Amino acid sequence: MITSTDRLLLIEKVLILKALSIFSETPENILADLAPLMQEEEFEKDTIIFEEGEIGDCMFIIHRGQVKIHKGITTLAILDEKEVFGELSLLDAETRSASATAYSDCTLFRIDQEPFYELLDTRPEVARGFIKILCQRLRAQNEKSILSNS
C-alpha cells in the first residue's frame, strides 16, 4: 500500500525527472513508472562515485551538490544539480569512459540498468528521450571537433 508520504516522494521524484533535459518531454504518467527506480545515495566531498574502466550498469541524477567528471587529473566537466551522468551505462554495460568524484557533498539518485530495461519494454517513450539527448550531445561534440580543427 502506498502511504501519503510515499506518494509525495513519488511526486517529488517525478518533478525531479521532469526537470531533466533527458526527460523533459516525457509525460508525467510515464515518469511515474520510472520514479520508483530512483535510489537515493549520499556522497561526501572527494568520494569516488565510479572510476574510469569500471563496468557501468547505472546512471546518476544530481539532486544536490556537484560532481566532477575526469580522466586522471584532467577535469572534463563539473556537473550541477539536475544534471545526469553515466547515462550510457543504462543502454550498454561497457566500461566507464571517465571517473566521477563528488566535488562537494552531494545527494544523487541512481537508476540501475536491469529495471530500466524492463521499463523500456513497456514504455518506449523513455527510450525516445534518451535517444534525443544522446543525439544532441553527439552533435555538440561534432561542432567542438569541427571548431577545434578550423
C-alpha positions as CSV (number, residue, x, y, z in Angstrom):
1,M,0.0,0.0,0.0
2,I,1.3,3.5,-0.9
3,T,1.1,5.9,2.0
4,S,0.7,9.7,1.6
5,T,4.4,10.0,2.4
6,D,5.4,7.6,-0.3
7,R,3.1,9.3,-2.8
8,L,4.6,12.7,-2.0
9,L,8.0,11.2,-2.6
10,L,6.9,9.7,-5.9
11,I,5.5,13.1,-6.9
12,E,8.8,14.8,-5.9
13,K,10.8,12.2,-7.9
14,V,8.5,12.8,-11.0
15,L,9.2,16.5,-10.7
16,I,12.9,15.9,-10.5
17,L,12.8,13.7,-13.6
18,K,10.7,16.3,-15.5
19,A,13.2,19.0,-14.8
20,L,16.0,17.0,-16.6
21,S,16.6,17.7,-20.2
22,I,16.7,13.9,-20.9
23,F,13.1,13.5,-19.7
24,S,11.6,17.0,-20.2
25,E,9.2,15.8,-23.0
26,T,8.3,12.5,-21.3
27,P,4.7,12.5,-20.0
28,E,4.3,12.5,-16.2
29,N,2.5,9.2,-16.1
30,I,5.5,7.5,-17.7
31,L,7.9,9.3,-15.3
32,A,5.7,7.9,-12.5
33,D,6.8,4.4,-13.7
34,L,10.4,5.5,-13.8
35,A,10.5,7.3,-10.4
36,P,10.3,4.2,-8.2
37,L,13.6,3.0,-9.9
38,M,15.4,6.0,-8.4
39,Q,17.6,5.0,-5.4
40,E,18.9,7.9,-3.3
41,E,22.6,7.9,-2.4
42,E,24.7,10.3,-0.4
43,F,28.4,11.0,-1.2
44,E,30.8,13.2,0.8
45,K,33.1,15.6,-0.9
46,D,36.0,13.9,-2.7
47,T,34.4,10.4,-2.6
48,I,34.8,8.4,-5.8
49,I,31.4,7.5,-7.3
50,F,32.9,5.4,-10.1
51,E,36.3,5.0,-11.8
52,E,37.2,5.0,-15.5
53,G,37.5,1.5,-16.8
54,E,34.8,0.0,-14.4
55,I,31.9,-1.8,-15.9
56,G,28.9,0.6,-15.8
57,D,25.4,-0.6,-15.0
58,C,23.7,2.6,-13.8
59,M,23.3,6.3,-14.3
60,F,23.1,9.1,-11.8
61,I,21.0,12.2,-11.4
62,I,22.4,15.0,-9.3
63,H,19.8,16.1,-6.8
64,R,22.1,18.2,-4.6
65,G,25.7,19.2,-4.9
66,Q,28.3,18.9,-7.7
67,V,30.1,16.1,-9.4
68,K,33.5,16.2,-11.2
69,I,33.9,14.1,-14.3
70,H,37.6,13.5,-15.0
71,K,40.2,11.4,-16.7
72,G,43.1,11.1,-14.3
73,I,43.9,14.6,-13.1
74,T,42.2,16.3,-16.1
75,T,38.8,17.7,-15.3
76,L,36.3,17.2,-18.2
77,A,33.3,18.8,-16.5
78,I,31.8,19.9,-13.2
79,L,28.2,18.9,-13.2
80,D,25.5,20.6,-11.1
81,E,22.0,19.8,-9.7
82,K,19.5,18.5,-12.3
83,E,22.3,17.0,-14.5
84,V,22.8,13.4,-15.3
85,F,25.9,11.3,-15.8
86,G,26.7,7.7,-16.6
87,E,23.6,7.5,-18.8
88,L,25.3,5.5,-21.5
89,S,25.6,2.7,-18.9
90,L,21.8,2.4,-18.9
91,L,22.0,1.4,-22.6
92,D,25.1,-0.9,-22.6
93,A,27.3,-2.4,-19.9
94,E,30.6,-1.2,-21.3
95,T,33.4,0.3,-19.2
96,R,33.2,3.8,-17.9
97,S,34.9,6.3,-20.2
98,A,35.8,8.7,-17.3
99,S,35.8,8.8,-13.5
100,A,33.2,10.6,-11.4
101,T,34.0,12.1,-8.0
102,A,31.9,14.1,-5.6
103,Y,33.0,17.7,-6.0
104,S,31.0,18.7,-2.9
105,D,28.8,16.8,-0.5
106,C,26.0,15.5,-2.8
107,T,22.8,13.6,-3.0
108,L,22.4,11.5,-6.1
109,F,19.7,9.3,-7.5
110,R,20.9,6.1,-9.1
111,I,18.9,4.2,-11.8
112,D,20.1,0.7,-12.5
113,Q,20.2,-0.8,-15.9
114,E,18.2,-4.0,-15.4
115,P,15.0,-2.4,-14.1
116,F,15.4,0.4,-16.6
117,Y,15.5,-2.2,-19.5
118,E,12.3,-3.7,-18.0
119,L,10.6,-0.3,-18.1
120,L,11.8,0.3,-21.8
121,D,9.9,-2.9,-22.7
122,T,6.6,-1.2,-21.8
123,R,7.5,2.5,-22.2
124,P,9.3,3.2,-25.5
125,E,8.8,7.0,-24.8
126,V,11.6,6.8,-22.2
127,A,13.9,5.5,-24.9
128,R,13.0,8.3,-27.2
129,G,14.1,10.9,-24.6
130,F,17.4,9.1,-24.2
131,I,18.0,8.9,-27.9
132,K,17.2,12.6,-28.3
133,I,19.7,13.8,-25.6
134,L,22.4,11.5,-26.9
135,C,21.9,12.9,-30.4
136,Q,22.2,16.4,-29.0
137,R,25.4,15.5,-27.2
138,L,26.9,13.9,-30.4
139,R,26.0,17.0,-32.5
140,A,27.6,19.3,-29.8
141,Q,30.8,17.1,-29.8
142,N,30.9,17.2,-33.6
143,E,30.7,21.0,-33.5
144,K,33.5,21.2,-31.0
145,S,35.6,18.9,-33.2
146,I,35.0,21.0,-36.3
147,L,35.8,24.2,-34.5
148,S,39.0,22.9,-32.9
149,N,40.2,21.6,-36.4
150,S,39.5,25.0,-38.0
